[in-house]
Amino acid sequence: MPSVIHSEGASLYFSPNIGTFFIGSTFNVSIFVNTGGSNINAVKVDLKFNPRQIQVASPVAGKSFISVWIAQPTYSNVEGTVSFQGGVPSPGINTSSGLVSTITFRVISSGETLIEFLDSSQVLLDDGKGTNILTSMGEGFYSLRIPPPAGPKVFSSTHGDQNKWYKNNNPAFAWQKETGVTDFSYSIDQNFHTIPDNISEGSHTSVSYTDLEDGIWYFHIKAKKGGGWGGVTHYLVQIDTTPPAIFKLAFEPSTNSPVTAARAPVISFITTDSLSGLDHYEIKTINLAKTLQDKEISFFVEASSPYRLHNLGLGEHEIIVRAYDASMNWRDASERIEIIPTNVLFYISKSGISIFTIFLAWWKVILLFVPLTFFIVRKAAQWWQDNQNVYEKINVLDKVKSEWKKKEEELKNKLRKDK
């Protein structure tokens, strides 16, 4: 039977949980479980990492206490996820440092990176019910560095910071030439481990490239001195010329129309960037109700979602949100909103008609007006036709009446003659 559960429950943690590693190298991170003094029989571990900085080289290494894998360990270097799910037979295991698995990561770019447990992770008690007793999850925080040069010292006038993303896709490089160096061999690609061939590119000390695709690139160079080729220097270049993804703006109080009586609505927005990542948002409000003479030049201010707009005057306003990625590419999303007076039952605006709490855009009004007009015209035509039929019947009766009078006069004249 399981032991009494400690108040702090079970925990998952990484070892090591900090460290500094160089691009191109690999490092191991082990996942441990502390059962908190209880017997557990199953563990589900879901991890998240930044696939632009590190990649899984080997998902499972070392000895694990897991004896039965419920599902084979899986990972995705696209989504940046790792999943383990396994257990041990009853009575389970009671440990303060049970090794779940060890993952080997390869460093592909510089910066600070985080490996964390997702909320879907679980540690299940051996109580026949599968009670989740996971209450604490650690994090792994690692510094990723560019290795020191083994060959010529390289500089870039266009991409001077190897830790930074640039929207310039035309990098230029220059390097130092030591005394006695006669030749250089260099290349550029997206593989950190590339070693330039032994074919000389000449003795010049600069080169430039144009129209490189978005992504992480490495410039590799080595020097020939005294008849032999020396070590290789790898220079990192990160290029992102693509703006953040298309996004939309949402207003609160929630409304399906561009008309509201709220003077300080809250606006929400979110987008993503697949390469350099989002840096910040900026927002600008333009009062379209003002005349050209009265309009002020507005400017963008930094903002975060959700953002409450300042008291807006009556009339139409355009809200523009600009999203920047780390390369300073940007994309705009804009919406127009019209502020109307409060407690107004009927209001005509540029956007449409508000009746009580119902807003009808002009195109909807037109769609409603067309069939209504058709119905009215049809009824009018029917009424006209019905009246025409009545008039025709009256005319016929008048003609009959006239004929009868004529016959009556003829008969009276005939009777007079006969007398």
C-alpha positions in Angstrom: 0.0 0.0 0.0 1.2 3.5 -0.7 2.7 5.7 2.0 1.0 8.8 3.4 1.2 11.7 1.0 3.5 14.5 2.1 1.9 17.9 2.1 4.3 19.2 -0.6 3.4 16.3 -3.0 5.7 15.2 -5.8 8.0 17.3 -7.9 9.8 17.1 -11.3 13.1 18.8 -11.9 16.1 19.0 -14.3 19.7 18.2 -13.7 21.6 20.3 -14.5 19.1 23.1 -14.3 21.7 25.8 -15.3 24.8 25.7 -17.5 26.7 27.4 -20.3 27.3 25.7 -23.6 28.7 26.6 -27.0 27.0 26.5 -30.5 27.7 23.2 -32.2 28.2 21.3 -28.9 25.7 19.0 -27.2 24.7 18.7 -23.6 22.6 16.3 -21.5 19.6 17.2 -19.4 18.2 14.6 -17.0 14.6 14.6 -15.8 14.2 13.5 -12.1 11.1 12.9 -10.0 10.8 13.4 -6.2 7.8 11.4 -5.1 7.5 13.3 -1.8 7.7 10.2 0.3 4.8 8.5 -1.5 4.8 5.4 -3.8 4.1 6.3 -7.4 3.6 4.0 -10.3 3.4 6.3 -13.4 4.9 9.5 -14.7 3.9 11.6 -17.7 6.4 14.2 -18.7 5.7 16.9 -21.3 8.5 19.4 -22.0 8.7 22.6 -24.0 11.9 24.2 -25.4 12.9 26.8 -28.0 13.6 24.9 -31.3 15.3 27.9 -32.7 18.1 27.6 -30.1 18.4 24.0 -29.3 17.4 20.7 -30.9 16.9 17.2 -29.6 19.9 15.0 -30.7 18.9 12.0 -28.6 15.6 11.7 -26.7 16.5 8.8 -24.3 19.9 8.1 -22.7 21.0 6.6 -19.4 19.2 4.3 -17.0 15.6 5.1 -16.1 13.5 3.6 -13.3 10.6 3.4 -15.9 10.2 -0.3 -16.7 7.1 0.0 -18.9 6.8 2.7 -21.5 3.0 3.4 -22.0 3.9 5.3 -25.1 7.2 5.5 -26.8 9.1 8.7 -26.1 8.5 11.3 -28.8 9.9 14.7 -29.7 9.5 17.4 -32.3 12.3 19.8 -33.3 9.7 21.8 -35.1 7.3 22.4 -32.3 9.9 22.2 -29.6 8.3 19.4 -27.5 9.3 16.2 -25.8 7.0 13.6 -24.2 7.6 10.6 -22.0 4.9 8.4 -20.5 5.7 5.3 -18.5 5.4 3.5 -15.2 6.5 0.7 -12.8 4.5 -2.2 -11.4 2.8 -2.0 -8.0 3.9 -1.2 -5.3 5.6 1.5 -7.4 8.6 3.5 -6.4 9.4 5.9 -3.5 12.4 8.1 -4.3 13.7 11.6 -4.0 15.7 11.4 -7.2 14.2 8.9 -9.6 15.7 9.2 -13.1 12.9 9.4 -15.7 15.1 10.0 -18.7 18.1 11.9 -20.1 17.8 14.0 -23.2 20.8 15.1 -25.4 20.4 18.6 -26.9 22.5 20.2 -29.6 23.0 24.0 -29.5 22.2 25.7 -32.8 22.1 29.4 -31.9 23.2 31.8 -29.1 21.2 33.4 -26.3 19.5 32.4 -23.1 17.1 29.4 -23.4 14.5 27.8 -21.1 13.4 24.2 -20.9 10.2 23.8 -18.9 7.6 21.2 -17.9 4.1 21.7 -19.4 1.0 21.7 -17.2 0.0 18.3 -18.8 2.8 16.6 -16.9 1.7 14.2 -14.1 3.0 12.0 -11.3 0.4 9.3 -10.4 0.1 7.8 -7.0 0.0 4.0 -6.7 -3.4 4.1 -5.0 -5.5 2.2 -7.7 -7.1 5.5 -8.7 -4.2 7.2 -10.5 -4.3 10.3 -8.3 -2.0 13.0 -9.6 0.2 14.3 -6.8 2.5 16.5 -8.9 2.7 19.9 -7.2 6.0 21.4 -8.2 7.9 21.6 -11.5 11.3 23.1 -12.0 12.9 24.8 -14.9 16.2 24.6 -16.8 17.9 27.9 -17.7 20.9 27.7 -20.0 23.3 30.2 -21.6 24.2 29.4 -25.2 27.4 31.0 -26.4 29.4 31.4 -29.6 32.7 29.4 -29.4 35.9 31.4 -29.5 37.5 31.6 -32.9 39.9 28.8 -33.9 40.9 30.5 -37.1 41.0 34.1 -38.3 39.2 36.7 -36.3 36.1 37.7 -38.2 34.1 40.9 -38.2 30.9 42.0 -39.9 29.9 45.6 -40.8 26.3 44.5 -41.5 25.7 41.8 -38.8 28.1 42.9 -36.0 26.2 41.1 -33.1 26.1 37.4 -33.5 23.4 37.2 -30.8 21.1 39.6 -32.7 18.6 39.0 -35.6 18.8 41.3 -38.6 16.4 42.0 -41.5 19.4 42.6 -43.8 19.9 39.5 -45.9 23.1 40.8 -47.6 25.8 40.1 -45.0 29.4 41.3 -45.4 32.4 39.8 -43.6 36.0 40.9 -43.0 38.8 39.2 -41.2 42.3 39.7 -39.8 45.3 38.4 -41.8 48.2 37.4 -39.6 51.8 37.6 -40.7 52.8 34.6 -42.8 49.2 33.8 -44.0 49.1 33.2 -47.7 45.6 31.9 -48.4 42.0 31.7 -47.0 39.3 29.2 -47.6 35.7 30.1 -46.6 32.1 29.2 -47.2 28.6 30.1 -45.9 25.8 27.7 -45.1 23.3 26.7 -42.4 25.4 23.9 -40.9 27.6 24.9 -38.0 29.9 21.9 -38.4 31.0 22.7 -42.0 34.8 22.8 -42.6 35.9 24.8 -45.7 37.7 22.7 -48.3 41.5 23.1 -48.9 41.0 25.1 -52.1 42.2 28.7 -51.7 39.7 31.6 -52.2 42.7 34.0 -52.4 44.5 36.2 -49.9 41.9 39.1 -49.8 40.3 39.8 -46.4 36.6 40.5 -47.1 33.6 39.0 -48.8 29.9 39.8 -49.1 26.8 37.7 -50.0 23.4 38.8 -51.3 19.8 37.6 -51.0 20.3 34.9 -48.4 17.1 33.2 -47.3 15.7 33.7 -43.8 17.2 31.6 -41.1 20.4 31.0 -39.2 23.6 31.0 -41.3 27.3 30.3 -40.5 30.3 31.8 -42.2 33.2 29.4 -42.0 36.8 30.4 -42.7 40.3 29.0 -42.2 43.8 30.3 -43.1 46.8 28.7 -44.7 50.1 29.5 -43.1 53.5 27.8 -43.6 52.0 25.4 -46.1 49.3 24.1 -43.7 45.7 24.9 -43.1 44.8 26.1 -39.6 41.6 25.9 -37.4 38.2 27.1 -38.5 36.2 30.1 -37.2 32.4 30.0 -37.4 30.6 33.3 -37.5 26.9 33.3 -36.8 24.4 35.4 -38.8 20.7 35.4 -38.0 18.4 36.8 -40.8 14.7 37.5 -40.6 13.1 39.6 -43.3 9.5 38.3 -42.7 7.1 40.4 -40.6 5.0 38.8 -37.9 1.9 36.8 -38.8 -1.4 38.6 -39.8 -3.6 39.3 -36.8 -6.8 41.0 -35.9 -8.0 43.3 -33.2 -10.8 42.5 -30.7 -12.7 45.1 -28.6 -14.2 44.7 -25.2 -17.1 45.1 -24.4 -17.4 42.5 -27.1 -19.3 43.7 -30.1 -19.9 42.4 -33.6 -20.3 46.0 -34.8 -17.9 48.9 -35.2 -20.3 51.0 -33.1 -20.2 51.3 -29.3 -21.2 53.7 -26.6 -18.1 52.8 -24.5 -15.7 55.7 -24.3 -12.8 53.6 -23.0 -13.0 50.2 -24.7 -10.3 47.6 -24.2 -8.6 46.3 -27.2 -6.9 42.8 -27.4 -4.4 41.6 -29.9 -1.9 38.7 -30.4 0.3 37.4 -33.2 3.4 35.2 -33.7 6.7 35.3 -35.5 8.3 32.1 -36.6 12.0 33.2 -36.7 13.3 36.0 -34.5 10.2 36.1 -32.3 8.0 39.0 -31.2 9.7 42.1 -29.7 6.9 44.5 -28.8 3.6 46.1 -30.0 2.8 49.8 -30.6 -0.6 51.4 -30.9 -1.9 54.6 -32.5 -5.4 56.1 -32.5 -6.6 58.5 -35.3 -9.8 60.6 -34.7 -11.5 60.5 -38.1 -14.3 62.7 -36.9 -12.1 65.8 -36.9 -11.8 68.0 -40.0 -8.6 68.2 -41.9 -7.8 71.5 -40.2 -8.5 70.2 -36.7 -6.7 66.8 -37.1 -3.6 66.3 -35.0 -0.6 64.2 -36.0 -0.8 61.1 -33.8 2.1 58.8 -33.2 2.7 55.2 -32.0 3.2 54.4 -28.4 4.4 51.1 -27.0 1.6 48.9 -25.7 0.7 45.4 -24.5 -2.5 43.4 -24.8 -5.0 44.0 -23.4 -4.8 47.7 -23.8 -7.4 50.2 -22.6 -7.9 53.1 -25.0 -8.1 56.6 -23.5 -11.5 58.3 -23.5 -12.5 58.6 -27.1 -14.7 61.4 -28.3 -17.9 60.9 -30.3 -17.4 59.9 -33.8 -15.3 57.5 -35.8 -11.8 56.5 -34.8 -9.2 54.3 -36.5 -7.1 52.0 -34.2 -3.8 50.8 -35.5 -1.7 48.2 -33.7 1.8 47.5 -35.1 3.7 44.3 -34.1 7.5 44.2 -34.3 9.7 41.1 -34.3 13.2 41.0 -33.0 14.6 42.0 -36.4 12.3 45.1 -36.4 10.1 43.8 -39.2 6.6 45.0 -38.5 3.0 44.3 -39.5 -0.1 46.5 -38.9 -3.6 45.5 -37.9 -6.3 48.2 -37.9 -10.0 48.5 -37.1 -12.4 51.4 -37.2 -14.7 52.1 -34.2 -17.4 54.7 -33.9 -18.4 56.1 -30.5 -22.1 57.0 -30.2 -24.0 58.8 -27.4 -25.2 56.6 -24.5 -28.9 55.9 -23.9 -29.8 56.7 -27.5 -32.6 54.4 -28.9 -32.0 55.3 -32.6 -28.8 56.6 -34.1 -27.7 57.0 -37.7 -23.9 56.9 -38.2 -21.5 56.5 -41.1 -21.3 52.8 -40.4 -25.1 52.1 -40.2 -28.1 52.4 -38.0 -28.4 51.6 -34.3 -31.9 50.7 -33.0 -31.9 50.1 -29.3 -29.0 47.6 -28.9 -29.2 46.3 -32.5 -26.7 47.6 -35.0 -27.4 47.3 -38.7 -24.6 48.1 -41.1 -25.6 49.9 -44.2 -25.2 46.9 -46.4 -27.6 45.0 -44.1 -30.0 47.9 -44.3 -29.8 47.7 -48.1 -30.4 43.9 -48.0 -33.4 44.4 -45.9 -34.6 47.4 -47.9 -34.6 45.6 -51.3 -37.0 42.8 -50.4 -39.1 45.3 -48.4 -39.3 47.6 -51.4 -40.1 44.7 -53.7 -42.9 43.7 -51.3 -44.3 47.3 -51.2 -44.1 47.7 -55.0 -45.8 44.3 -55.5 -48.6 45.2 -53.1 -49.0 48.6 -54.8 -49.1 46.9 -58.2 -51.7 44.4 -57.0 -53.8 47.2 -55.5 -53.5 49.1 -58.8 -54.5 46.0 -60.7 -57.5 45.4 -58.4 -58.6 49.0 -58.8 -58.2 48.8 -62.5 -60.5 45.8 -62.5 -63.1 47.7 -60.5 -62.9 50.7 -62.9 -63.3 48.4 -65.9 -66.4 46.8 -64.3 -67.9 50.2 -63.6 -67.2 51.2 -67.2 -69.0 48.1 -68.4 -72.0 48.8 -66.2 -72.1 52.4 -67.4 -72.1 51.1 -71.0 -74.9 48.7 -70.2 -76.8 51.4 -68.5 -76.4 53.7 -71.4 -77.6 51.0 -73.8 -80.7 50.3 -71.7 -81.5 54.0 -71.7 -81.1 54.1 -75.4 -83.4 51.1 -75.8 -85.8 52.7 -73.5 -86.0 55.9 -75.5 -86.4 54.0 -78.7 -89.3 52.0 -77.2 -91.0 55.1 -76.0 -90.7 56.8 -79.4 -92.2 53.7 -81.1 -95.1 53.7 -78.7 -95.8 57.3 -79.5 -95.9 56.7 -83.2 -98.3 53.7 -82.8 -100.8 55.9 -81.0 
